[in-house]
Amino acid sequence: MGARLSADEWIRYFDEFTSSAFRLELRQTYVISKEQPHLRRFLAGETKPDGHNAAWREKVVRLTAAGRSIQRVKAIRRPLTDYLRYQCAWSIPGNAAAGEDYRMVDIAVDDFGLPDQDFWLFDDETVVHLNYNPDGTFIGAEVMVEPDIAQYREWRDNSISHGVPFPEWISGS
């Protein structure tokens, strides 16, 4: 069970975590309104605009400089969706360069026992589920009440151990 978070409550988790933030991304497409113009530009073969994704990268730099870690594992299936091709070309490289430990795990053959729910795990104890419509449109975040923390930690550790760091993954693709 979870408690729905307002946008302001949700954003605060990124300012208030003290040591670690981990994200498991399972969807192959996300529909994020502020990304749609960039996705269209990418698909049209245009160049990435200056400052693309700068706010997140600046936050990653600031947080990691303060000794906090940010890890993310992106589950993928080939062929990559247009959205994932866009992410791999325009967003993920900058995130990784800013200090986010970004890994890719191919779940086409083996799902490695991962759940079917996107989530963030903050400070090894707070779980926030991210909920989406079937088309990938974000519909809200909810902090889980009394989650099975051991299970979320296992999913995190399992996905990280099977994930390939993005720079290594992209060079081998």
C-alpha positions, -999 to +999 in steps of 0.1 A: +000+000+000+012+035-007+004+071+001+000+093-030+026+122-031+020+157-044+045+171-069+062+191-041+064+162-018+078+140-045+105+165-055+116+169-018+129+133-017+157+144-040+167+172-017+163+153+015+179+119+009+212+117+028+233+089+013+218+070-017+191+071-043+184+042-066+160+040-095+148+010-114+133+019-148+114-009-165+093+007-191+106+009-227+088+042-233+080+071-211+057+099-222+070+130-204+055+162-217+087+183-213+106+157-233+082+155-262+097+184-282+132+170-277+121+135-288+106+150-319+138+169-327+159+137-321+136+117-344+138+144-371+176+141-370+182+175-355+210+183-331+207+182-293+199+217-280+225+233-256+216+228-220+195+196-227+187+180-193+210+205-176+188+209-144+191+171-136+228+170-145+235+200-122+216+183-094+235+151-099+268+170-098+258+188-066+245+157-048+274+135-057+299+163-048+282+162-013+290+125-011+255+111-020+252+084-046+227+082-074+223+049-092+199+039-119+193+007-138+174+008-171+159-025-182+159-028-220+147-050-248+160-049-283+152-035-307+153-003-287+122+019-288+125+054-303+123+068-268+152+046-256+173+055-286+167+092-278+176+086-241+208+067-251+218+095-274+208+127-257+201+121-219+219+092-204+255+101-215+252+135-197+237+119-166+265+093-165+291+120-170+276+141-142+282+113-118+250+091-119+259+054-119+237+045-148+235+009-159+217-011-186+203-046-182+189-065-211+158-084-199+148-098-233+160-133-224+161-132-186+142-108-164+166-116-135+136-118-111+130-080-114+095-067-105+072-050-130+071-017-110+093+013-115+106+026-081+131+048-063+148+035-031+161+064-010+186+058+017+181+021+017+148+025+035+122+046+017+105+032-014+086+054-039+066+037-067+063+056-100+030+048-117+023+052-154-006+047-178-001+019-204+013+045-229+040+056-205+024+088-192+033+094-156+002+094-133+018+098-099+042+088-072+034+071-040+056+064-010+051+028+001+039+022+037+057-007+054+073-020+022+093-052+022+126-033+022+147-065+019+129-073-014+135-038-028+172-040-018+174-074-035+159-060-067+183-031-065+214-054-059+203-079-085+197-053-112+230-035-104+250-068-105+235-077-139+236-042-153+264-029-175+277+006-169+263+029-196+296+039-211+307+003-214+273-008-227+271+020-254+306+013-266+297-024-271+263-017-288 
